[in-house]
Each structure stands twice: as structure tokens, then as C-alpha cells.
């Protein structure tokens, strides 16, 4: 079973990332303590975007590895806050890069190119297998 398949364009990516940011901000304003960002939500967003630029979804491990490495180094040598802040900047940079790079205009291993803007293509039942 393929869990992550298909492609999303930059418009959908930025819309979904903006909605995640608004939800995160609202939860933090409503909570008495800081709510952690769910990496799972970012993975579900980034994998189809990576597919659109012709890259494997496994590239999300770069962001997760950056975060885990920052935590490990922070615990071992430095103040945790400074290292996590640096790791967060790298991850934000990767998220911006992913939203800035244009998608592959041709079909690739993950499907047809998405329609431009905030449109979507209906999948035929015969090819939905």
C-alpha cells in the first residue's frame, strides 16, 4: 500500500503550510504552555511536494535528522535552546525552499503534474487502483 503518493503544487503547499501555522498559533495562544509542532503533519505536507519536484519522500529525513542532531548536540555540549533554535531555522529554510522551487512540468514516478493554482484533477476510477 502506498501511503504517500501524488503531487501538490506550490499554491496548495503554501496554503496548507499557512493553515498549519495558523492552527499552531491558535493552539499556542489558547494553551498555557507551548504546543509542540507535529512533525507528522509537516511530513504529510512535504512528501507530495517533494514528489512534485521529482524527489523521493525520504528526503524529509534531512529535516528530521537536523532536528534530532540538534537535540543530541544540545544535550551533549551546549545550551539546548540555542541549538534547537538553529535547527528550527534550518527546517524553516528547508520549508521555504520546498515552497519556492518549481515542480516538474512533466509526468514523473509520482504521477501527472498538478494543475496550476488551487485546482485539482479528478482521478479516473479505472486508474485509481
Backbone atoms as SQL, in Angstrom:
CREATE TABLE atoms (id INTEGER PRIMARY KEY, chain TEXT, resi INTEGER, resn TEXT, atom TEXT, x REAL, y REAL, z REAL);
INSERT INTO atoms VALUES
  (1, 'A', 1, 'UNK', 'N', 0.844, -1.194, 0.000),
  (2, 'A', 1, 'UNK', 'CA', 0.000, 0.000, 0.000),
  (3, 'A', 1, 'UNK', 'C', 0.877, 1.241, 0.000),
  (4, 'A', 2, 'UNK', 'N', 0.568, 2.164, -0.876),
  (5, 'A', 2, 'UNK', 'CA', 1.309, 3.413, -0.924),
  (6, 'A', 2, 'UNK', 'C', 0.615, 4.431, -0.025),
  (7, 'A', 3, 'UNK', 'N', 1.301, 4.869, 1.001),
  (8, 'A', 3, 'UNK', 'CA', 0.723, 5.854, 1.908),
  (9, 'A', 3, 'UNK', 'C', 0.850, 7.250, 1.344),
  (10, 'A', 4, 'UNK', 'N', 2.015, 7.575, 0.838),
  (11, 'A', 4, 'UNK', 'CA', 2.278, 8.896, 0.285),
  (12, 'A', 4, 'UNK', 'C', 2.384, 8.761, -1.222),
  (13, 'A', 5, 'UNK', 'N', 1.419, 9.302, -1.914),
  (14, 'A', 5, 'UNK', 'CA', 1.512, 9.274, -3.364),
  (15, 'A', 5, 'UNK', 'C', 0.920, 10.561, -3.902),
  (16, 'A', 6, 'UNK', 'N', 1.237, 10.821, -5.125),
  (17, 'A', 6, 'UNK', 'CA', 0.721, 12.016, -5.756),
  (18, 'A', 6, 'UNK', 'C', 1.624, 13.225, -5.570),
  (19, 'A', 7, 'UNK', 'N', 1.162, 14.322, -6.090),
  (20, 'A', 7, 'UNK', 'CA', 1.944, 15.548, -6.116),
  (21, 'A', 7, 'UNK', 'C', 1.048, 16.714, -5.745),
  (22, 'A', 8, 'UNK', 'N', 1.630, 17.740, -5.119),
  (23, 'A', 8, 'UNK', 'CA', 0.922, 19.002, -4.895),
  (24, 'A', 8, 'UNK', 'C', 1.793, 20.131, -5.406),
  (25, 'A', 9, 'UNK', 'N', 1.144, 21.167, -5.916),
  (26, 'A', 9, 'UNK', 'CA', 1.895, 22.311, -6.436),
  (27, 'A', 9, 'UNK', 'C', 2.203, 23.300, -5.307),
  (28, 'A', 10, 'UNK', 'N', 2.914, 24.357, -5.675),
  (29, 'A', 10, 'UNK', 'CA', 3.325, 25.342, -4.676),
  (30, 'A', 10, 'UNK', 'C', 2.137, 26.052, -4.035),
  (31, 'A', 11, 'UNK', 'N', 1.085, 26.310, -4.792),
  (32, 'A', 11, 'UNK', 'CA', -0.089, 27.000, -4.230),
  (33, 'A', 11, 'UNK', 'C', -0.711, 26.201, -3.100),
  (34, 'A', 12, 'UNK', 'N', -0.943, 24.911, -3.349),
  (35, 'A', 12, 'UNK', 'CA', -1.515, 24.063, -2.309),
  (36, 'A', 12, 'UNK', 'C', -0.567, 23.933, -1.114),
  (37, 'A', 13, 'UNK', 'N', 0.729, 23.827, -1.400),
  (38, 'A', 13, 'UNK', 'CA', 1.726, 23.702, -0.340),
  (39, 'A', 13, 'UNK', 'C', 1.683, 24.915, 0.582),
  (40, 'A', 14, 'UNK', 'N', 1.722, 26.124, -0.009),
  (41, 'A', 14, 'UNK', 'CA', 1.713, 27.341, 0.816),
  (42, 'A', 14, 'UNK', 'C', 0.397, 27.505, 1.570),
  (43, 'A', 15, 'UNK', 'N', -0.709, 27.142, 0.941),
  (44, 'A', 15, 'UNK', 'CA', -2.000, 27.214, 1.626),
  (45, 'A', 15, 'UNK', 'C', -2.017, 26.282, 2.837),
  (46, 'A', 16, 'UNK', 'N', -1.593, 25.041, 2.643),
  (47, 'A', 16, 'UNK', 'CA', -1.590, 24.073, 3.744),
  (48, 'A', 16, 'UNK', 'C', -0.592, 24.472, 4.828),
  (49, 'A', 17, 'UNK', 'N', 0.580, 24.967, 4.439),
  (50, 'A', 17, 'UNK', 'CA', 1.569, 25.395, 5.421),
  (51, 'A', 17, 'UNK', 'C', 1.052, 26.592, 6.216),
  (52, 'A', 18, 'UNK', 'N', 0.369, 27.510, 5.538),
  (53, 'A', 18, 'UNK', 'CA', -0.231, 28.651, 6.225),
  (54, 'A', 18, 'UNK', 'C', -1.312, 28.225, 7.206),
  (55, 'A', 19, 'UNK', 'N', -2.149, 27.259, 6.798),
  (56, 'A', 19, 'UNK', 'CA', -3.184, 26.750, 7.702),
  (57, 'A', 19, 'UNK', 'C', -2.563, 26.065, 8.921),
  (58, 'A', 20, 'UNK', 'N', -1.500, 25.306, 8.711),
  (59, 'A', 20, 'UNK', 'CA', -0.806, 24.672, 9.837),
  (60, 'A', 20, 'UNK', 'C', -0.239, 25.722, 10.782),
  (61, 'A', 21, 'UNK', 'N', 0.304, 26.799, 10.222),
  (62, 'A', 21, 'UNK', 'CA', 0.864, 27.871, 11.051),
  (63, 'A', 21, 'UNK', 'C', -0.231, 28.557, 11.863),
  (64, 'A', 22, 'UNK', 'N', -1.383, 28.807, 11.250),
  (65, 'A', 22, 'UNK', 'CA', -2.496, 29.444, 11.955),
  (66, 'A', 22, 'UNK', 'C', -3.008, 28.534, 13.077),
  (67, 'A', 23, 'UNK', 'N', -3.146, 27.244, 12.783),
  (68, 'A', 23, 'UNK', 'CA', -3.588, 26.297, 13.810),
  (69, 'A', 23, 'UNK', 'C', -2.579, 26.248, 14.952),
  (70, 'A', 24, 'UNK', 'N', -1.302, 26.198, 14.630),
  (71, 'A', 24, 'UNK', 'CA', -0.245, 26.175, 15.642),
  (72, 'A', 24, 'UNK', 'C', -0.296, 27.432, 16.507),
  (73, 'A', 25, 'UNK', 'N', -0.438, 28.589, 15.867),
  (74, 'A', 25, 'UNK', 'CA', -0.507, 29.854, 16.602),
  (75, 'A', 25, 'UNK', 'C', -1.740, 29.887, 17.506),
  (76, 'A', 26, 'UNK', 'N', -2.887, 29.464, 16.991),
  (77, 'A', 26, 'UNK', 'CA', -4.118, 29.460, 17.790),
  (78, 'A', 26, 'UNK', 'C', -3.995, 28.516, 18.989),
  (79, 'A', 27, 'UNK', 'N', -3.407, 27.354, 18.784),
  (80, 'A', 27, 'UNK', 'CA', -3.235, 26.417, 19.896),
  (81, 'A', 27, 'UNK', 'C', -2.287, 26.975, 20.949),
  (82, 'A', 28, 'UNK', 'N', -1.228, 27.648, 20.505),
  (83, 'A', 28, 'UNK', 'CA', -0.287, 28.221, 21.461),
  (84, 'A', 28, 'UNK', 'C', -0.893, 29.398, 22.221),
  (85, 'A', 29, 'UNK', 'N', -1.747, 30.161, 21.571),
  (86, 'A', 29, 'UNK', 'CA', -2.396, 31.272, 22.260),
  (87, 'A', 29, 'UNK', 'C', -3.443, 30.771, 23.259),
  (88, 'A', 30, 'UNK', 'N', -4.074, 29.651, 22.944),
  (89, 'A', 30, 'UNK', 'CA', -5.111, 29.116, 23.814),
  (90, 'A', 30, 'UNK', 'C', -4.545, 28.266, 24.955),
  (91, 'A', 31, 'UNK', 'N', -3.351, 27.741, 24.787),
  (92, 'A', 31, 'UNK', 'CA', -2.769, 26.843, 25.792),
  (93, 'A', 31, 'UNK', 'C', -1.941, 27.634, 26.802),
  (94, 'A', 32, 'UNK', 'N', -1.757, 27.040, 27.964),
  (95, 'A', 32, 'UNK', 'CA', -0.933, 27.669, 28.994),
  (96, 'A', 32, 'UNK', 'C', 0.545, 27.367, 28.788),
  (97, 'A', 33, 'UNK', 'N', 0.844, 26.371, 28.003),
  (98, 'A', 33, 'UNK', 'CA', 2.230, 26.047, 27.694),
  (99, 'A', 33, 'UNK', 'C', 2.365, 25.901, 26.181),
  (100, 'A', 34, 'UNK', 'N', 3.597, 25.929, 25.691),
  (101, 'A', 34, 'UNK', 'CA', 3.815, 25.865, 24.254),
  (102, 'A', 34, 'UNK', 'C', 3.452, 24.487, 23.719),
  (103, 'A', 35, 'UNK', 'N', 2.717, 24.479, 22.611),
  (104, 'A', 35, 'UNK', 'CA', 2.308, 23.244, 21.959),
  (105, 'A', 35, 'UNK', 'C', 3.379, 22.881, 20.939),
  (106, 'A', 36, 'UNK', 'N', 3.888, 21.644, 20.975),
  (107, 'A', 36, 'UNK', 'CA', 4.932, 21.271, 20.006),
  (108, 'A', 36, 'UNK', 'C', 4.353, 21.157, 18.596),
  (109, 'A', 37, 'UNK', 'N', 5.201, 21.430, 17.627),
  (110, 'A', 37, 'UNK', 'CA', 4.812, 21.276, 16.220),
  (111, 'A', 37, 'UNK', 'C', 4.807, 19.789, 15.913),
  (112, 'A', 38, 'UNK', 'N', 3.803, 19.330, 15.231),
  (113, 'A', 38, 'UNK', 'CA', 3.733, 17.930, 14.868),
  (114, 'A', 38, 'UNK', 'C', 4.504, 17.703, 13.569),
  (115, 'A', 39, 'UNK', 'N', 5.604, 16.984, 13.690),
  (116, 'A', 39, 'UNK', 'CA', 6.392, 16.658, 12.507),
  (117, 'A', 39, 'UNK', 'C', 5.593, 15.794, 11.533),
  (118, 'A', 40, 'UNK', 'N', 4.646, 15.038, 12.066),
  (119, 'A', 40, 'UNK', 'CA', 3.832, 14.174, 11.214),
  (120, 'A', 40, 'UNK', 'C', 3.039, 15.012, 10.212),
  (121, 'A', 41, 'UNK', 'N', 2.465, 16.121, 10.670),
  (122, 'A', 41, 'UNK', 'CA', 1.703, 16.990, 9.761),
  (123, 'A', 41, 'UNK', 'C', 2.619, 17.567, 8.687),
  (124, 'A', 42, 'UNK', 'N', 3.834, 17.957, 9.070),
  (125, 'A', 42, 'UNK', 'CA', 4.774, 18.500, 8.087),
  (126, 'A', 42, 'UNK', 'C', 5.225, 17.424, 7.101),
  (127, 'A', 43, 'UNK', 'N', 5.378, 16.195, 7.579),
  (128, 'A', 43, 'UNK', 'CA', 5.772, 15.103, 6.676),
  (129, 'A', 43, 'UNK', 'C', 4.681, 14.859, 5.648),
  (130, 'A', 44, 'UNK', 'N', 3.412, 14.810, 6.097),
  (131, 'A', 44, 'UNK', 'CA', 2.305, 14.597, 5.163),
  (132, 'A', 44, 'UNK', 'C', 2.188, 15.727, 4.149),
  (133, 'A', 45, 'UNK', 'N', 2.675, 16.901, 4.485),
  (134, 'A', 45, 'UNK', 'CA', 2.655, 18.037, 3.574),
  (135, 'A', 45, 'UNK', 'C', 3.865, 18.026, 2.639),
  (136, 'A', 46, 'UNK', 'N', 5.026, 17.696, 3.175),
  (137, 'A', 46, 'UNK', 'CA', 6.266, 17.809, 2.401),
  (138, 'A', 46, 'UNK', 'C', 6.483, 16.667, 1.409),
  (139, 'A', 47, 'UNK', 'N', 6.008, 15.470, 1.723),
  (140, 'A', 47, 'UNK', 'CA', 6.253, 14.340, 0.825),
  (141, 'A', 47, 'UNK', 'C', 5.624, 14.557, -0.558),
  (142, 'A', 48, 'UNK', 'N', 4.337, 14.937, -0.673),
  (143, 'A', 48, 'UNK', 'CA', 3.803, 15.173, -2.022),
  (144, 'A', 48, 'UNK', 'C', 4.475, 16.347, -2.735),
  (145, 'A', 49, 'UNK', 'N', 4.935, 17.328, -1.953),
  (146, 'A', 49, 'UNK', 'CA', 5.660, 18.450, -2.572),
  (147, 'A', 49, 'UNK', 'C', 7.002, 17.978, -3.111),
  (148, 'A', 50, 'UNK', 'N', 7.694, 17.121, -2.362),
  (149, 'A', 50, 'UNK', 'CA', 8.938, 16.536, -2.862),
  (150, 'A', 50, 'UNK', 'C', 8.689, 15.723, -4.124),
  (151, 'A', 51, 'UNK', 'N', 7.582, 14.996, -4.156),
  (152, 'A', 51, 'UNK', 'CA', 7.233, 14.239, -5.357),
  (153, 'A', 51, 'UNK', 'C', 7.042, 15.172, -6.549),
  (154, 'A', 52, 'UNK', 'N', 6.480, 16.346, -6.314),
  (155, 'A', 52, 'UNK', 'CA', 6.249, 17.284, -7.412),
  (156, 'A', 52, 'UNK', 'C', 7.549, 17.788, -8.009),
  (157, 'A', 53, 'UNK', 'N', 8.606, 17.873, -7.224),
  (158, 'A', 53, 'UNK', 'CA', 9.888, 18.328, -7.772),
  (159, 'A', 53, 'UNK', 'C', 10.760, 17.148, -8.217),
  (160, 'A', 54, 'UNK', 'N', 10.176, 15.939, -8.179),
  (161, 'A', 54, 'UNK', 'CA', 10.879, 14.768, -8.683),
  (162, 'A', 54, 'UNK', 'C', 11.801, 14.108, -7.678),
  (163, 'A', 55, 'UNK', 'N', 11.597, 14.371, -6.405),
  (164, 'A', 55, 'UNK', 'CA', 12.441, 13.794, -5.347),
  (165, 'A', 55, 'UNK', 'C', 11.645, 12.775, -4.539),
  (166, 'A', 56, 'UNK', 'N', 12.349, 11.847, -3.947),
  (167, 'A', 56, 'UNK', 'CA', 11.728, 10.850, -3.091),
  (168, 'A', 56, 'UNK', 'C', 11.261, 11.487, -1.791),
  (169, 'A', 57, 'UNK', 'N', 10.199, 10.949, -1.239),
  (170, 'A', 57, 'UNK', 'CA', 9.704, 11.423, 0.048),
  (171, 'A', 57, 'UNK', 'C', 10.675, 11.168, 1.182),
  (172, 'A', 58, 'UNK', 'N', 11.625, 10.288, 0.982),
  (173, 'A', 58, 'UNK', 'CA', 12.619, 10.001, 2.017),
  (174, 'A', 58, 'UNK', 'C', 13.493, 11.203, 2.325),
  (175, 'A', 59, 'UNK', 'N', 13.484, 12.215, 1.475),
  (176, 'A', 59, 'UNK', 'CA', 14.262, 13.433, 1.735),
  (177, 'A', 59, 'UNK', 'C', 13.768, 14.174, 2.973),
  (178, 'A', 60, 'UNK', 'N', 12.561, 13.873, 3.461),
  (179, 'A', 60, 'UNK', 'CA', 12.093, 14.511, 4.695),
  (180, 'A', 60, 'UNK', 'C', 12.984, 14.134, 5.874),
  (181, 'A', 61, 'UNK', 'N', 13.722, 13.049, 5.725),
  (182, 'A', 61, 'UNK', 'CA', 14.631, 12.639, 6.801),
  (183, 'A', 61, 'UNK', 'C', 15.733, 13.663, 7.033),
  (184, 'A', 62, 'UNK', 'N', 16.014, 14.518, 6.042),
  (185, 'A', 62, 'UNK', 'CA', 17.002, 15.577, 6.234),
  (186, 'A', 62, 'UNK', 'C', 16.535, 16.535, 7.328),
  (187, 'A', 63, 'UNK', 'N', 15.280, 16.954, 7.260),
  (188, 'A', 63, 'UNK', 'CA', 14.739, 17.852, 8.285),
  (189, 'A', 63, 'UNK', 'C', 14.643, 17.187, 9.640),
  (190, 'A', 64, 'UNK', 'N', 14.168, 15.942, 9.651),
  (191, 'A', 64, 'UNK', 'CA', 14.052, 15.227, 10.922),
  (192, 'A', 64, 'UNK', 'C', 15.433, 14.967, 11.505),
  (193, 'A', 65, 'UNK', 'N', 16.377, 14.584, 10.647),
  (194, 'A', 65, 'UNK', 'CA', 17.751, 14.355, 11.111),
  (195, 'A', 65, 'UNK', 'C', 18.375, 15.620, 11.665),
  (196, 'A', 66, 'UNK', 'N', 18.097, 16.767, 11.028),
  (197, 'A', 66, 'UNK', 'CA', 18.607, 18.044, 11.523),
  (198, 'A', 66, 'UNK', 'C', 18.086, 18.322, 12.921),
  (199, 'A', 67, 'UNK', 'N', 16.812, 18.070, 13.127),
  (200, 'A', 67, 'UNK', 'CA', 16.217, 18.299, 14.442),
  (201, 'A', 67, 'UNK', 'C', 16.809, 17.353, 15.487),
  (202, 'A', 68, 'UNK', 'N', 16.907, 16.080, 15.158),
  (203, 'A', 68, 'UNK', 'CA', 17.453, 15.113, 16.110),
  (204, 'A', 68, 'UNK', 'C', 18.922, 15.377, 16.409),
  (205, 'A', 69, 'UNK', 'N', 19.677, 15.756, 15.388),
  (206, 'A', 69, 'UNK', 'CA', 21.082, 16.090, 15.594),
  (207, 'A', 69, 'UNK', 'C', 21.217, 17.319, 16.491),
  (208, 'A', 70, 'UNK', 'N', 20.355, 18.304, 16.274),
  (209, 'A', 70, 'UNK', 'CA', 20.370, 19.500, 17.121),
  (210, 'A', 70, 'UNK', 'C', 20.082, 19.168, 18.571),
  (211, 'A', 71, 'UNK', 'N', 19.134, 18.280, 18.792),
  (212, 'A', 71, 'UNK', 'CA', 18.820, 17.872, 20.167),
  (213, 'A', 71, 'UNK', 'C', 19.996, 17.136, 20.791),
  (214, 'A', 72, 'UNK', 'N', 20.593, 16.213, 20.038),
  (215, 'A', 72, 'UNK', 'CA', 21.713, 15.431, 20.572),
  (216, 'A', 72, 'UNK', 'C', 22.903, 16.325, 20.901),
  (217, 'A', 73, 'UNK', 'N', 23.241, 17.244, 20.004),
  (218, 'A', 73, 'UNK', 'CA', 24.372, 18.150, 20.253),
  (219, 'A', 73, 'UNK', 'C', 24.051, 19.085, 21.400),
  (220, 'A', 74, 'UNK', 'N', 22.805, 19.546, 21.464),
  (221, 'A', 74, 'UNK', 'CA', 22.401, 20.445, 22.534),
  (222, 'A', 74, 'UNK', 'C', 22.532, 19.810, 23.901),
  (223, 'A', 75, 'UNK', 'N', 22.109, 18.565, 24.007),
  (224, 'A', 75, 'UNK', 'CA', 22.230, 17.866, 25.288),
  (225, 'A', 75, 'UNK', 'C', 23.685, 17.600, 25.639),
  (226, 'A', 76, 'UNK', 'N', 24.487, 17.301, 24.637),
  (227, 'A', 76, 'UNK', 'CA', 25.862, 16.887, 24.899),
  (228, 'A', 76, 'UNK', 'C', 26.788, 18.062, 25.210),
  (229, 'A', 77, 'UNK', 'N', 26.652, 19.180, 24.481),
  (230, 'A', 77, 'UNK', 'CA', 27.689, 20.201, 24.571),
  (231, 'A', 77, 'UNK', 'C', 27.218, 21.605, 24.925),
  (232, 'A', 78, 'UNK', 'N', 26.061, 22.005, 24.450),
  (233, 'A', 78, 'UNK', 'CA', 25.669, 23.406, 24.533),
  (234, 'A', 78, 'UNK', 'C', 24.330, 23.563, 25.229),
  (235, 'A', 79, 'UNK', 'N', 23.908, 24.828, 25.284),
  (236, 'A', 79, 'UNK', 'CA', 22.554, 25.061, 25.785),
  (237, 'A', 79, 'UNK', 'C', 21.565, 24.543, 24.748),
  (238, 'A', 80, 'UNK', 'N', 20.599, 23.827, 25.199),
  (239, 'A', 80, 'UNK', 'CA', 19.641, 23.195, 24.297),
  (240, 'A', 80, 'UNK', 'C', 18.862, 24.224, 23.481),
  (241, 'A', 81, 'UNK', 'N', 18.521, 25.338, 24.091),
  (242, 'A', 81, 'UNK', 'CA', 17.714, 26.345, 23.401),
  (243, 'A', 81, 'UNK', 'C', 18.390, 26.904, 22.166),
  (244, 'A', 82, 'UNK', 'N', 19.673, 27.201, 22.256),
  (245, 'A', 82, 'UNK', 'CA', 20.391, 27.766, 21.114),
  (246, 'A', 82, 'UNK', 'C', 20.488, 26.797, 19.955),
  (247, 'A', 83, 'UNK', 'N', 20.765, 25.543, 20.257),
  (248, 'A', 83, 'UNK', 'CA', 20.883, 24.541, 19.195),
  (249, 'A', 83, 'UNK', 'C', 19.530, 24.262, 18.557),
  (250, 'A', 84, 'UNK', 'N', 18.488, 24.143, 19.367),
  (251, 'A', 84, 'UNK', 'CA', 17.162, 23.907, 18.804),
  (252, 'A', 84, 'UNK', 'C', 16.706, 25.090, 17.956),
  (253, 'A', 85, 'UNK', 'N', 17.066, 26.287, 18.374),
  (254, 'A', 85, 'UNK', 'CA', 16.734, 27.461, 17.567),
  (255, 'A', 85, 'UNK', 'C', 17.423, 27.418, 16.224),
  (256, 'A', 86, 'UNK', 'N', 18.684, 27.002, 16.215),
  (257, 'A', 86, 'UNK', 'CA', 19.423, 26.880, 14.953),
  (258, 'A', 86, 'UNK', 'C', 18.818, 25.785, 14.080),
  (259, 'A', 87, 'UNK', 'N', 18.473, 24.651, 14.685),
  (260, 'A', 87, 'UNK', 'CA', 17.850, 23.563, 13.928),
  (261, 'A', 87, 'UNK', 'C', 16.504, 24.020, 13.368),
  (262, 'A', 88, 'UNK', 'N', 15.738, 24.781, 14.143),
  (263, 'A', 88, 'UNK', 'CA', 14.448, 25.279, 13.664),
  (264, 'A', 88, 'UNK', 'C', 14.636, 26.214, 12.472),
  (265, 'A', 89, 'UNK', 'N', 15.680, 27.043, 12.503),
  (266, 'A', 89, 'UNK', 'CA', 15.952, 27.924, 11.362),
  (267, 'A', 89, 'UNK', 'C', 16.280, 27.125, 10.106),
  (268, 'A', 90, 'UNK', 'N', 17.050, 26.061, 10.266),
  (269, 'A', 90, 'UNK', 'CA', 17.373, 25.212, 9.114),
  (270, 'A', 90, 'UNK', 'C', 16.101, 24.579, 8.560),
  (271, 'A', 91, 'UNK', 'N', 15.238, 24.090, 9.439),
  (272, 'A', 91, 'UNK', 'CA', 13.999, 23.462, 8.998),
  (273, 'A', 91, 'UNK', 'C', 13.086, 24.473, 8.310),
  (274, 'A', 92, 'UNK', 'N', 12.982, 25.673, 8.864),
  (275, 'A', 92, 'UNK', 'CA', 12.184, 26.723, 8.216),
  (276, 'A', 92, 'UNK', 'C', 12.768, 27.048, 6.843),
  (277, 'A', 93, 'UNK', 'N', 14.081, 27.107, 6.763),
  (278, 'A', 93, 'UNK', 'CA', 14.730, 27.345, 5.468),
  (279, 'A', 93, 'UNK', 'C', 14.405, 26.260, 4.463),
  (280, 'A', 94, 'UNK', 'N', 14.403, 25.007, 4.905),
  (281, 'A', 94, 'UNK', 'CA', 14.042, 23.901, 4.017),
  (282, 'A', 94, 'UNK', 'C', 12.583, 23.974, 3.584),
  (283, 'A', 95, 'UNK', 'N', 11.697, 24.379, 4.501),
  (284, 'A', 95, 'UNK', 'CA', 10.280, 24.527, 4.156),
  (285, 'A', 95, 'UNK', 'C', 10.073, 25.636, 3.121),
  (286, 'A', 96, 'UNK', 'N', 10.796, 26.744, 3.282),
  (287, 'A', 96, 'UNK', 'CA', 10.692, 27.845, 2.316),
  (288, 'A', 96, 'UNK', 'C', 11.244, 27.406, 0.963),
  (289, 'A', 97, 'UNK', 'N', 12.389, 26.715, 0.987),
  (290, 'A', 97, 'UNK', 'CA', 12.985, 26.232, -0.263),
  (291, 'A', 97, 'UNK', 'C', 12.004, 25.314, -0.989),
  (292, 'A', 98, 'UNK', 'N', 11.368, 24.418, -0.240),
  (293, 'A', 98, 'UNK', 'CA', 10.436, 23.472, -0.832),
  (294, 'A', 98, 'UNK', 'C', 9.241, 24.189, -1.470),
  (295, 'A', 99, 'UNK', 'N', 8.845, 25.308, -0.904),
  (296, 'A', 99, 'UNK', 'CA', 7.733, 26.066, -1.474),
  (297, 'A', 99, 'UNK', 'C', 8.144, 26.994, -2.600),
  (298, 'A', 100, 'UNK', 'N', 9.442, 27.234, -2.741),
  (299, 'A', 100, 'UNK', 'CA', 9.914, 28.176, -3.766),
  (300, 'A', 100, 'UNK', 'C', 10.309, 27.492, -5.069),
  (301, 'A', 101, 'UNK', 'N', 10.766, 26.265, -4.978),
  (302, 'A', 101, 'UNK', 'CA', 11.267, 25.583, -6.177),
  (303, 'A', 101, 'UNK', 'C', 10.094, 25.111, -7.041),
  (304, 'A', 102, 'UNK', 'N', 10.155, 25.372, -8.343),
  (305, 'A', 102, 'UNK', 'CA', 9.044, 24.952, -9.206),
  (306, 'A', 102, 'UNK', 'C', 8.997, 23.432, -9.357),
  (307, 'A', 103, 'UNK', 'N', 7.798, 22.921, -9.565),
  (308, 'A', 103, 'UNK', 'CA', 7.619, 21.489, -9.759),
  (309, 'A', 103, 'UNK', 'C', 8.026, 21.051, -11.144),
  (310, 'A', 104, 'UNK', 'N', 8.165, 19.766, -11.302),
  (311, 'A', 104, 'UNK', 'CA', 8.497, 19.165, -12.596),
  (312, 'A', 104, 'UNK', 'C', 7.277, 19.300, -13.506),
  (313, 'A', 105, 'UNK', 'N', 7.425, 19.954, -14.666),
  (314, 'A', 105, 'UNK', 'CA', 6.255, 20.152, -15.535),
  (315, 'A', 105, 'UNK', 'C', 5.816, 18.886, -16.269),
  (316, 'A', 106, 'UNK', 'N', 6.611, 17.835, -16.194),
  (317, 'A', 106, 'UNK', 'CA', 6.304, 16.589, -16.894),
  (318, 'A', 106, 'UNK', 'C', 5.849, 15.519, -15.905),
  (319, 'A', 107, 'UNK', 'N', 5.154, 14.490, -16.397),
  (320, 'A', 107, 'UNK', 'CA', 4.815, 13.378, -15.513),
  (321, 'A', 107, 'UNK', 'C', 6.096, 12.746, -14.965),
  (322, 'A', 108, 'UNK', 'N', 6.033, 12.287, -13.728),
  (323, 'A', 108, 'UNK', 'CA', 7.184, 11.604, -13.153),
  (324, 'A', 108, 'UNK', 'C', 6.700, 10.343, -12.440),
  (325, 'A', 109, 'UNK', 'N', 7.549, 9.742, -11.637),
  (326, 'A', 109, 'UNK', 'CA', 7.210, 8.476, -10.978),
  (327, 'A', 109, 'UNK', 'C', 6.020, 8.604, -10.041),
  (328, 'A', 110, 'UNK', 'N', 5.660, 9.818, -9.640),
  (329, 'A', 110, 'UNK', 'CA', 4.578, 10.013, -8.678),
  (330, 'A', 110, 'UNK', 'C', 3.311, 10.562, -9.318),
  (331, 'A', 111, 'UNK', 'N', 3.274, 10.608, -10.641),
  (332, 'A', 111, 'UNK', 'CA', 2.033, 10.977, -11.298),
  (333, 'A', 111, 'UNK', 'C', 2.163, 12.164, -12.236),
  (334, 'A', 112, 'UNK', 'N', 1.011, 12.576, -12.709),
  (335, 'A', 112, 'UNK', 'CA', 0.896, 13.722, -13.606),
  (336, 'A', 112, 'UNK', 'C', 1.178, 15.003, -12.831),
  (337, 'A', 113, 'UNK', 'N', 1.636, 16.042, -13.514),
  (338, 'A', 113, 'UNK', 'CA', 1.829, 17.315, -12.806),
  (339, 'A', 113, 'UNK', 'C', 0.492, 17.865, -12.322),
  (340, 'A', 114, 'UNK', 'N', 0.488, 18.475, -11.135),
  (341, 'A', 114, 'UNK', 'CA', -0.772, 19.045, -10.646),
  (342, 'A', 114, 'UNK', 'C', -1.185, 20.245, -11.496),
  (343, 'A', 115, 'UNK', 'N', -2.471, 20.507, -11.515),
  (344, 'A', 115, 'UNK', 'CA', -2.966, 21.677, -12.227),
  (345, 'A', 115, 'UNK', 'C', -2.457, 22.932, -11.527),
  (346, 'A', 116, 'UNK', 'N', -2.298, 24.033, -12.263),
  (347, 'A', 116, 'UNK', 'CA', -1.811, 25.261, -11.627),
  (348, 'A', 116, 'UNK', 'C', -2.838, 25.856, -10.672),
  (349, 'A', 117, 'UNK', 'N', -2.349, 26.620, -9.727),
  (350, 'A', 117, 'UNK', 'CA', -3.223, 27.302, -8.777),
  (351, 'A', 117, 'UNK', 'C', -3.821, 26.334, -7.771),
  (352, 'A', 118, 'UNK', 'N', -5.005, 26.662, -7.299),
  (353, 'A', 118, 'UNK', 'CA', -5.666, 25.854, -6.273),
  (354, 'A', 118, 'UNK', 'C', -6.727, 24.944, -6.891),
  (355, 'A', 119, 'UNK', 'N', -6.419, 24.386, -8.034),
  (356, 'A', 119, 'UNK', 'CA', -7.314, 23.440, -8.693),
  (357, 'A', 119, 'UNK', 'C', -6.825, 22.028, -8.390),
  (358, 'A', 120, 'UNK', 'N', -7.661, 21.057, -8.636),
  (359, 'A', 120, 'UNK', 'CA', -7.206, 19.682, -8.530),
  (360, 'A', 120, 'UNK', 'C', -7.796, 18.873, -9.655),
  (361, 'A', 121, 'UNK', 'N', -7.142, 17.784, -9.932),
  (362, 'A', 121, 'UNK', 'CA', -7.529, 16.902, -11.031),
  (363, 'A', 121, 'UNK', 'C', -8.281, 15.721, -10.445),
  (364, 'A', 122, 'UNK', 'N', -9.423, 15.421, -10.996),
  (365, 'A', 122, 'UNK', 'CA', -10.151, 14.227, -10.575),
  (366, 'A', 122, 'UNK', 'C', -9.471, 13.010, -11.132),
  (367, 'A', 123, 'UNK', 'N', -9.366, 11.995, -10.284),
  (368, 'A', 123, 'UNK', 'CA', -8.723, 10.763, -10.714),
  (369, 'A', 123, 'UNK', 'C', -9.776, 9.832, -11.273),
  (370, 'A', 124, 'UNK', 'N', -9.489, 9.230, -12.426),
  (371, 'A', 124, 'UNK', 'CA', -10.421, 8.266, -13.013),
  (372, 'A', 124, 'UNK', 'C', -10.490, 7.028, -12.134),
  (373, 'A', 125, 'UNK', 'N', -11.669, 6.454, -12.031),
  (374, 'A', 125, 'UNK', 'CA', -11.814, 5.248, -11.202),
  (375, 'A', 125, 'UNK', 'C', -10.964, 4.097, -11.737),
  (376, 'A', 126, 'UNK', 'N', -10.786, 4.015, -13.037),
  (377, 'A', 126, 'UNK', 'CA', -10.009, 2.933, -13.620),
  (378, 'A', 126, 'UNK', 'C', -8.543, 3.029, -13.223),
  (379, 'A', 127, 'UNK', 'N', -8.020, 4.251, -13.073),
  (380, 'A', 127, 'UNK', 'CA', -6.607, 4.409, -12.727),
  (381, 'A', 127, 'UNK', 'C', -6.389, 4.630, -11.236),
  (382, 'A', 128, 'UNK', 'N', -7.457, 4.567, -10.440),
  (383, 'A', 128, 'UNK', 'CA', -7.345, 4.838, -9.012),
  (384, 'A', 128, 'UNK', 'C', -6.795, 3.662, -8.235),
  (385, 'A', 129, 'UNK', 'N', -6.587, 2.497, -8.826),
  (386, 'A', 129, 'UNK', 'CA', -6.147, 1.264, -8.189),
  (387, 'A', 129, 'UNK', 'C', -5.150, 1.399, -7.192);
